[in-house]
Amino acid sequence: MEDRNFKEAAADISSAAGDLANSAKKQASRAVDSAQHTAIETFSDIESQIRKNPTQSALIAAGLGLLVGLLISR
């Protein structure tokens, strides 16, 4: 009798763990989809700003490059 209860409990735990894993997988998938969507929107916004203000964008990029270069050289 105890062996049967143990097997039932193990099956219940296994089922609950499977349900939890599926739930975590769905949440992770939604998070990845959301992050991907946000990244695409952000890239599109940045690209639009670069096209509208190419000189300003080039100066910002040069400034950031200079800053990174100074930080690396130290």
Secondary structure, 3 states (H helix, E strand, C coil): CHHHHHHHHHHHHHHHHHHHHHHHHHHHHHHHHHHHHHHHHHHHHHHHHHHHCHHHHHHHHHHHHHHHHHHHHC
